[in-house]
Amino acid sequence: MYQRQITKENSVFIILILIGFFFVIGKFSTPVNLIKSFIYYISYPNLNAANDIFYCVDNFANNIKSIVCMRQENILYKRKNQELIDKLRNYDAISQKYEELSKLLKLKKINNTVSVFARVLVRESDEWYRWLIIDKGFNDGLYNELPVVMFNKNKDNLCAVGRIIETYKNSAKVILITNSVCMLPVEIKDKNINCLAEGFDSNLLKITYIPAEADVKKGDELIVSGLSSIFHKGMPVGVIKSITNAISRDFKTATAKVFFESNIIYNAVILVPKE
Amino acid sequence: MKNLIYYIIFYIVFCLLQFSFSKYINFFGKFPNFILIFIVYIGLSKGSMFAQLMGFLFGLTWDVFSTDFFGIRTIMFTIIGYFSGKLNKNFDGDKILTQYVVVFLASVVYKLGTNLICYVILSNKDYNFLILDSSLKIFITVLIAPVIFYILNYVKKEI
């Protein structure tokens, strides 16, 4: 019985407090003053009471007006906010592009070559590792068999991508080093071991003709060897991922991941020799 | 029924006392909080339920007659009524020391609670948490509390 009474007391207390907070948060001062003044005016009609009523009504109307204005402002600010978010998104994209381009400009110049910057127009998904089309052609001084390189974000240098095989007025087709019909003479960096990189139609290259006794480890970097007629000697190609244990004809093979695949390809650089 | 009439009369008397006689009964410009004393009295004699309802009613009335933020006194008097009612089984409301202590605590809670609501919910930075500026009012309220308690007890016995 006593417990039930306590529960009842607590429930009533919570209800009363909630009503109190509703009054406070609802800010009912102006409507209450209005009603109060109105009742007072009915009881004792006089100028002061009438003045109070008009004052309260004015306040009340102003409050309503403020709410409406605030709502309109809120809508306006939300719209502006959305516009600013869009601008910020564009700015981020531009900033990223600017950073990439400024890094390209800072690259060490390759002797006796002119760099032509091109955008990738087409890279088909079913032939992703075979070829791509760039937006520069013979109008820009390009011709077949020119080396195409790309910026390697991780290393801040240019890495081998492919060579031009077809040139048109304003576009050119580039065969990638990962294409299965491509082969590239490479060497293991700092070890002077010459071998051959064959395309695999994937982001991996098959490295063949590695001497059986050669000290090749996972993580070794591959660069273009002096035997290449397309690329400049020393240009980064990829990194060794695995080495096969089976030895055939005194050679062993390995797989390497190409550098250019670590970035999304948008911009290509074509190295045109100076005449 | 008799009790109800008795409390309605007290309600009217204390409302009149609080809202109409401040010009005549003040000490150094400070007017005691008669309503707070009455709520504490009901709490100590009748318990939580009645005290919190009376607190709510008095608070609402005071809020209606005041130009201040509506609802603050309703909350504070309800809280004071509830907690002073919780003390009625453990403390003897007839003892003067109990009356002093409970009225003092209720006054401090009232002052701090009012300022806290204004500061936190209404973001009114003009309110501060110093009770020094209200200490004279609290002192007068505490001092007058036993007199009010005595009168209320006397009237209750006579009726």
Chai-1 contact restraints between the chains, C-beta under 6 A:
chainA,res_idxA,chainB,res_idxB,connection_type,confidence,min_distance_angstrom,max_distance_angstrom,comment,restraint_id
A,E9,B,S48,contact,1.0,0.0,6.0,A-B,restraint_1
A,E9,B,M49,contact,1.0,0.0,6.0,A-B,restraint_2
A,F13,B,Q52,contact,1.0,0.0,6.0,A-B,restraint_3
A,F13,B,Y82,contact,1.0,0.0,6.0,A-B,restraint_4
A,L16,B,F56,contact,1.0,0.0,6.0,A-B,restraint_5
A,L16,B,T78,contact,1.0,0.0,6.0,A-B,restraint_6
A,I17,B,T78,contact,1.0,0.0,6.0,A-B,restraint_7
A,G20,B,G71,contact,1.0,0.0,6.0,A-B,restraint_8
A,G20,B,T74,contact,1.0,0.0,6.0,A-B,restraint_9
A,G20,B,I75,contact,1.0,0.0,6.0,A-B,restraint_10
A,F23,B,F70,contact,1.0,0.0,6.0,A-B,restraint_11
A,F23,B,G71,contact,1.0,0.0,6.0,A-B,restraint_12
A,F23,B,T74,contact,1.0,0.0,6.0,A-B,restraint_13
A,V24,B,G71,contact,1.0,0.0,6.0,A-B,restraint_14
A,V24,B,I121,contact,1.0,0.0,6.0,A-B,restraint_15
A,F28,B,F70,contact,1.0,0.0,6.0,A-B,restraint_16
A,S29,B,F70,contact,1.0,0.0,6.0,A-B,restraint_17
A,V32,B,F70,contact,1.0,0.0,6.0,A-B,restraint_18
